[in-house]
Amino acid sequence: MRVIGTVGLPGSGKGEAATVAREEGIPVVVMGDVIREECRKRGLDPAKDHGRIAEALREEEGADAIAERTIPRVTEAVSESDTDVDTVVIDGLRSRVELDRFREAFGNDFTLVAIRAPFDVRAERLAGRGRDATDESIEALRERDERELDLGMGELIEAADVEIENTGSLEAFRDRIRDLLGVEETATNEEREETEDPSGRI
């Protein structure tokens, strides 16, 4: 079984990478689902208490708690898949300790992929297609970046096995993800030209 983990700052394209994987029949395990499930168990609102419960899990069960709870979901995702797949994507790594736990569990079958994009590109994407980023949205993104980096995401990105610069078109990025996943491109060059978004917004 091949396990691919993704890491990237907000707006970099992790969500789009997960979408491509699902379209190709490849299971995606979202680490945030572990936290949302725990919120519900504790009678809390995942939308409001996500960050607090993530911190609580790490304090109660160790810094790799969310990774530890994610591991059985990976094997379950393969067994429950309707297709004959040998690849799983893990979306949502946040720290080096999580990377170490996955490498311990999956060995050489685990690959960490860092998806990168400049701040201004990410701000435009998160602001919404066709609209300029506002001062408020830019400040909110800076705060999100700081929170992620405080968790160790910067070190995690530097430790990645593969880096993808997501600064081109949307379809070029999707093709790069398909190549990484080992699946054939699904669009001809003519179809790609008709649907390509030159801004690369995601």
C-alpha positions as CSV (number, residue, x, y, z in Angstrom):
1,M,0.0,0.0,0.0
2,R,1.3,3.4,-1.0
3,V,0.4,6.3,1.4
4,I,0.7,9.9,0.3
5,G,0.5,12.7,2.9
6,T,-0.1,16.3,1.9
7,V,1.0,19.5,3.6
8,G,0.6,23.1,2.7
9,L,-0.5,26.5,4.0
10,P,-4.1,27.6,3.6
11,G,-5.0,28.2,-0.1
12,S,-2.0,26.2,-1.4
13,G,-4.2,23.6,-3.1
14,K,-4.4,20.7,-0.7
15,G,-8.2,20.5,-1.0
16,E,-8.0,20.4,-4.8
17,A,-5.4,17.6,-4.6
18,A,-7.8,15.6,-2.4
19,T,-10.6,16.3,-4.9
20,V,-8.4,14.9,-7.8
21,A,-7.6,11.8,-5.7
22,R,-11.3,11.1,-5.0
23,E,-12.2,11.6,-8.7
24,E,-9.7,8.9,-9.6
25,G,-11.2,6.5,-7.0
26,I,-8.3,6.9,-4.5
27,P,-9.4,7.1,-0.9
28,V,-8.7,10.3,1.0
29,V,-8.4,10.3,4.8
30,V,-8.8,13.7,6.3
31,M,-7.0,14.1,9.7
32,G,-9.5,16.9,10.7
33,D,-12.2,14.3,10.7
34,V,-10.6,12.8,13.8
35,I,-11.0,16.1,15.6
36,R,-14.6,16.6,14.3
37,E,-15.5,13.1,15.5
38,E,-14.1,13.8,19.0
39,C,-15.9,17.1,19.1
40,R,-19.2,15.3,18.5
41,K,-18.4,12.7,21.2
42,R,-17.9,15.5,23.7
43,G,-21.1,17.2,22.7
44,L,-19.3,20.1,21.1
45,D,-19.7,22.0,17.9
46,P,-16.8,21.0,15.5
47,A,-17.1,24.4,13.8
48,K,-16.5,26.3,17.0
49,D,-14.4,23.9,19.1
50,H,-12.1,22.3,16.4
51,G,-8.9,24.0,17.5
52,R,-9.5,23.6,21.2
53,I,-10.2,19.9,20.9
54,A,-7.2,19.3,18.6
55,E,-5.0,20.9,21.3
56,A,-6.8,18.9,24.0
57,L,-6.1,15.6,22.2
58,R,-2.4,16.4,21.9
59,E,-2.2,17.3,25.6
60,E,-4.1,14.2,26.7
61,E,-2.7,11.6,24.3
62,G,0.6,13.0,23.1
63,A,1.7,15.3,20.3
64,D,1.1,12.5,17.7
65,A,-2.4,11.8,18.9
66,I,-4.2,12.8,15.8
67,A,-1.8,10.9,13.6
68,E,-2.2,7.8,15.8
69,R,-6.0,7.9,15.5
70,T,-5.6,8.4,11.7
71,I,-3.6,5.3,11.0
72,P,-6.4,2.8,11.4
73,R,-8.6,4.9,9.1
74,V,-6.0,4.5,6.3
75,T,-6.3,0.7,6.3
76,E,-10.0,0.9,6.7
77,A,-10.2,3.3,3.7
78,V,-8.6,0.7,1.5
79,S,-10.7,-2.2,2.7
80,E,-13.9,-0.2,2.2
81,S,-13.0,1.1,-1.2
82,D,-15.2,0.0,-4.2
83,T,-12.2,0.0,-6.5
84,D,-9.0,-2.0,-6.5
85,V,-6.7,0.6,-5.2
86,D,-3.3,0.5,-3.5
87,T,-2.9,4.2,-2.7
88,V,-4.4,6.3,0.0
89,V,-4.0,10.1,0.5
90,I,-3.8,11.6,4.0
91,D,-4.9,15.2,4.0
92,G,-4.0,17.5,6.9
93,L,-0.5,16.9,8.4
94,R,0.5,19.8,10.7
95,S,3.7,18.9,12.4
96,R,7.0,16.9,12.2
97,V,5.9,14.6,15.0
98,E,2.9,13.5,12.8
99,L,5.3,12.9,9.9
100,D,7.5,10.7,12.1
101,R,4.5,8.7,13.3
102,F,3.3,8.0,9.8
103,R,6.8,7.1,8.7
104,E,7.1,4.7,11.6
105,A,3.8,3.1,10.7
106,F,4.1,2.9,6.9
107,G,7.9,3.0,6.4
108,N,9.1,3.5,2.8
109,D,5.5,3.3,1.6
110,F,4.9,6.8,3.0
111,T,5.6,9.9,0.9
112,L,5.1,13.5,2.1
113,V,4.1,16.0,-0.6
114,A,4.4,19.7,0.1
115,I,2.2,22.0,-1.9
116,R,3.5,25.5,-2.1
117,A,2.1,28.8,-3.4
118,P,3.1,32.5,-2.6
119,F,1.1,34.4,0.0
120,D,-0.5,36.8,-2.5
121,V,-1.7,33.9,-4.7
122,R,-3.2,32.1,-1.8
123,A,-4.9,35.2,-0.5
124,E,-6.5,35.7,-3.9
125,R,-7.7,32.1,-4.0
126,L,-9.2,32.2,-0.6
127,A,-10.9,35.6,-1.2
128,G,-12.9,33.9,-3.9
129,R,-12.8,33.5,-7.7
130,G,-13.1,36.9,-9.5
131,R,-12.8,39.1,-6.4
132,D,-9.8,40.9,-5.0
133,A,-8.6,40.0,-1.5
134,T,-9.7,42.5,1.2
135,D,-7.5,43.8,4.0
136,E,-9.6,41.8,6.4
137,S,-9.2,38.5,4.5
138,I,-5.4,39.1,4.1
139,E,-5.0,39.7,7.8
140,A,-7.1,36.6,8.5
141,L,-4.8,34.6,6.3
142,R,-1.7,35.9,8.0
143,E,-3.2,34.8,11.3
144,R,-4.0,31.3,9.9
145,D,-0.5,31.0,8.6
146,E,1.0,32.0,12.0
147,R,-1.1,29.3,13.7
148,E,-0.1,26.6,11.3
149,L,3.6,27.6,11.5
150,D,3.5,27.7,15.3
151,L,2.4,24.0,15.1
152,G,5.5,23.2,13.1
153,M,4.2,23.3,9.6
154,G,7.2,25.2,8.3
155,E,9.6,22.5,9.4
156,L,7.2,19.8,8.0
157,I,7.1,21.5,4.6
158,E,10.9,21.5,4.5
159,A,11.0,17.8,5.4
160,A,8.8,16.8,2.4
161,D,9.9,14.2,0.0
162,V,8.2,15.9,-3.0
163,E,7.4,19.6,-3.6
164,I,4.8,20.9,-6.0
165,E,4.7,24.6,-6.8
166,N,1.1,25.5,-7.4
167,T,1.3,28.8,-9.3
168,G,0.1,27.9,-12.7
169,S,-3.3,26.9,-14.1
170,L,-5.8,24.8,-12.3
171,E,-5.6,22.0,-14.9
172,A,-1.8,22.0,-14.9
173,F,-1.9,21.5,-11.1
174,R,-4.5,18.7,-11.4
175,D,-2.3,17.0,-14.0
176,R,0.6,17.2,-11.7
177,I,-1.4,15.5,-8.9
178,R,-2.6,12.8,-11.3
179,D,1.0,12.2,-12.3
180,L,2.0,11.9,-8.6
181,L,-0.9,9.5,-7.9
182,G,0.1,7.4,-10.9
183,V,-3.0,7.8,-12.9
184,E,-3.4,8.8,-16.5
185,E,-4.5,12.3,-17.5
186,T,-8.2,12.4,-18.2
187,A,-8.3,15.4,-20.6
188,T,-6.9,15.9,-24.1
189,N,-4.8,19.0,-24.8
190,E,-7.8,20.5,-26.7
191,E,-10.2,19.8,-23.8
192,R,-7.6,21.3,-21.3
193,E,-7.3,24.5,-23.3
194,E,-11.1,24.9,-23.3
195,T,-11.5,24.5,-19.5
196,E,-8.2,25.9,-18.3
197,D,-8.3,28.8,-15.8
198,P,-5.1,30.8,-16.5
199,S,-5.2,32.3,-13.0
200,G,-4.7,28.9,-11.4
201,R,-7.2,29.8,-8.7
202,I,-8.4,26.9,-6.5
